[in-house]
């Protein structure tokens, strides 16, 4: 086999690996396919979408935002997952951005780089310490703040580390 053919095969395999990673990580999918026009998904959801009776609505696409999403170029099998991610973000105040941005660029980046699920519990990738235990002593957070951030990071981790 020639070196040229081998390089082409390696490049194709790396492309497939990258595509598989993107399709599993909703935030990477958004960043790679949507962010150039729409910016960060959380900011977009809070600024341009609203929630009415538990349903996500756009300013111009009030009746069926899922149908609009299907026609807006995401992989068809990801429309519901993107919809659910945007719905959750529209319902979540931007506290991560307001309180954590000095140390952590995005919640998805923090989760991707430092957290993982172990037996359905979110833990530090480095130490294995459960997130809740860590947050109890992080920046003197009050118990209701710990609950908010653990819930937020757990939701984001399920969007990033999809199985």
KAJOFEN-V111304 format. One record per pair of residues at least 24 apart in sequence whose ideal C-beta (glycine too) atoms are under 10 Angstrom apart, sorted by the first residue. I is the first residue (numbers start at 1). GAP is how many residues later the second one is. D is the distance in whole Angstrom. If there is no record, write none. Layout:
BEGIN
i=I gap=GAP d=D
i=I gap=GAP d=D
END
This chain:
BEGIN
i=19 gap=56 d=10
i=22 gap=53 d=9
i=22 gap=56 d=10
i=23 gap=51 d=10
i=23 gap=52 d=6
i=23 gap=54 d=8
i=23 gap=55 d=7
i=23 gap=58 d=10
i=23 gap=139 d=9
i=24 gap=54 d=10
i=24 gap=57 d=10
i=24 gap=135 d=10
i=24 gap=136 d=8
i=24 gap=137 d=8
i=24 gap=138 d=5
i=24 gap=139 d=8
i=25 gap=83 d=8
i=25 gap=86 d=10
i=25 gap=87 d=7
i=25 gap=134 d=7
i=25 gap=135 d=5
i=25 gap=136 d=8
i=25 gap=137 d=7
i=26 gap=48 d=10
i=26 gap=52 d=7
i=26 gap=55 d=6
i=26 gap=56 d=6
i=26 gap=58 d=9
i=26 gap=59 d=5
i=26 gap=60 d=10
i=26 gap=82 d=8
i=26 gap=130 d=9
i=26 gap=132 d=9
i=26 gap=133 d=4
i=26 gap=134 d=7
i=26 gap=136 d=7
i=27 gap=58 d=8
i=27 gap=79 d=8
i=27 gap=80 d=8
i=27 gap=81 d=4
i=27 gap=82 d=8
i=27 gap=84 d=8
i=27 gap=85 d=8
i=27 gap=129 d=7
i=27 gap=132 d=6
i=27 gap=133 d=6
i=28 gap=80 d=8
i=28 gap=84 d=8
i=28 gap=131 d=10
i=28 gap=132 d=8
i=29 gap=45 d=7
i=29 gap=46 d=8
i=29 gap=49 d=6
i=29 gap=52 d=9
i=29 gap=53 d=7
i=29 gap=56 d=9
i=29 gap=130 d=9
i=30 gap=44 d=9
i=30 gap=48 d=10
i=30 gap=52 d=7
i=30 gap=55 d=8
i=30 gap=56 d=9
i=30 gap=78 d=9
i=30 gap=129 d=9
i=31 gap=75 d=9
i=31 gap=77 d=8
i=31 gap=78 d=10
i=33 gap=39 d=9
i=33 gap=40 d=7
i=33 gap=41 d=7
i=33 gap=42 d=9
i=33 gap=45 d=10
i=33 gap=49 d=10
i=34 gap=38 d=8
i=34 gap=39 d=9
i=34 gap=40 d=8
i=34 gap=48 d=8
i=37 gap=35 d=10
i=38 gap=34 d=10
i=40 gap=49 d=9
i=40 gap=54 d=10
i=40 gap=57 d=8
i=40 gap=66 d=7
i=40 gap=68 d=9
i=41 gap=41 d=8
i=41 gap=44 d=7
i=41 gap=45 d=7
i=41 gap=48 d=6
i=41 gap=65 d=10
i=41 gap=67 d=9
i=41 gap=118 d=9
i=42 gap=43 d=9
i=42 gap=44 d=9
i=42 gap=46 d=9
i=42 gap=47 d=4
i=42 gap=48 d=9
i=42 gap=50 d=7
i=42 gap=51 d=10
i=42 gap=52 d=7
i=42 gap=54 d=8
i=42 gap=55 d=7
i=42 gap=64 d=8
i=42 gap=65 d=8
i=42 gap=66 d=9
i=42 gap=114 d=10
i=43 gap=46 d=9
i=43 gap=51 d=7
i=43 gap=54 d=8
i=44 gap=42 d=8
i=44 gap=45 d=8
i=44 gap=46 d=9
i=45 gap=40 d=8
i=45 gap=41 d=5
i=45 gap=42 d=8
i=45 gap=43 d=8
i=45 gap=44 d=4
i=45 gap=45 d=4
i=45 gap=46 d=9
i=45 gap=47 d=8
i=45 gap=49 d=10
i=46 gap=40 d=10
i=46 gap=43 d=7
i=46 gap=44 d=6
i=46 gap=45 d=9
i=46 gap=46 d=8
i=46 gap=47 d=8
i=46 gap=48 d=6
i=46 gap=51 d=10
i=47 gap=43 d=9
i=48 gap=38 d=10
i=48 gap=42 d=9
i=49 gap=37 d=6
i=49 gap=38 d=8
i=49 gap=40 d=8
i=49 gap=41 d=5
i=49 gap=42 d=10
i=50 gap=40 d=7
i=51 gap=35 d=10
i=51 gap=36 d=7
i=51 gap=37 d=10
i=51 gap=39 d=5
i=51 gap=40 d=6
i=54 gap=33 d=8
i=54 gap=37 d=9
i=55 gap=28 d=10
i=55 gap=32 d=8
i=56 gap=27 d=6
i=56 gap=28 d=9
i=56 gap=30 d=6
i=56 gap=31 d=5
i=56 gap=32 d=10
i=56 gap=33 d=10
i=56 gap=34 d=6
i=56 gap=35 d=9
i=57 gap=30 d=10
i=57 gap=33 d=9
i=58 gap=28 d=10
i=78 gap=84 d=10
i=81 gap=77 d=10
i=81 gap=78 d=8
i=81 gap=81 d=8
i=82 gap=77 d=10
i=84 gap=71 d=10
i=84 gap=74 d=10
i=84 gap=75 d=8
i=85 gap=70 d=9
i=85 gap=71 d=9
i=85 gap=73 d=10
i=85 gap=74 d=5
i=88 gap=64 d=9
i=88 gap=67 d=6
i=88 gap=68 d=9
i=88 gap=70 d=10
i=88 gap=71 d=8
i=89 gap=63 d=10
i=89 gap=66 d=9
i=89 gap=67 d=9
i=89 gap=70 d=10
i=92 gap=56 d=9
i=92 gap=59 d=9
i=92 gap=60 d=6
i=92 gap=63 d=8
i=92 gap=64 d=10
i=93 gap=55 d=9
i=93 gap=59 d=10
i=95 gap=50 d=8
i=95 gap=53 d=7
i=95 gap=54 d=8
i=95 gap=57 d=8
i=96 gap=52 d=9
i=96 gap=53 d=7
i=96 gap=56 d=6
i=96 gap=57 d=8
i=96 gap=60 d=9
i=99 gap=40 d=8
i=99 gap=42 d=9
i=99 gap=46 d=8
i=99 gap=49 d=10
i=99 gap=50 d=8
i=100 gap=38 d=10
i=100 gap=39 d=9
i=100 gap=49 d=8
i=100 gap=52 d=10
i=100 gap=53 d=10
i=103 gap=36 d=9
i=106 gap=50 d=9
i=107 gap=42 d=9
i=107 gap=45 d=6
i=107 gap=46 d=6
i=107 gap=48 d=9
i=107 gap=49 d=5
i=107 gap=50 d=9
i=107 gap=52 d=9
i=107 gap=53 d=9
i=108 gap=45 d=10
i=108 gap=48 d=6
i=108 gap=49 d=9
i=108 gap=51 d=7
i=108 gap=52 d=6
i=109 gap=47 d=10
i=109 gap=51 d=9
i=110 gap=43 d=7
i=110 gap=46 d=8
i=110 gap=47 d=10
i=110 gap=50 d=10
i=111 gap=41 d=10
i=111 gap=42 d=6
i=111 gap=43 d=9
i=111 gap=44 d=10
i=111 gap=45 d=5
i=111 gap=46 d=5
i=111 gap=47 d=9
i=111 gap=48 d=8
i=111 gap=49 d=5
i=111 gap=50 d=7
i=112 gap=44 d=9
i=112 gap=45 d=9
i=112 gap=48 d=5
i=112 gap=49 d=8
i=114 gap=39 d=10
i=115 gap=38 d=7
i=115 gap=39 d=9
i=115 gap=41 d=9
i=115 gap=42 d=6
i=115 gap=45 d=9
i=115 gap=46 d=8
i=116 gap=41 d=8
i=116 gap=44 d=10
i=116 gap=45 d=7
i=117 gap=37 d=9
i=117 gap=40 d=7
i=117 gap=41 d=8
i=117 gap=44 d=6
i=117 gap=46 d=9
i=121 gap=33 d=9
i=122 gap=28 d=8
i=122 gap=31 d=7
i=122 gap=32 d=5
i=122 gap=34 d=10
i=122 gap=35 d=5
i=122 gap=36 d=9
i=122 gap=39 d=9
i=131 gap=26 d=9
END
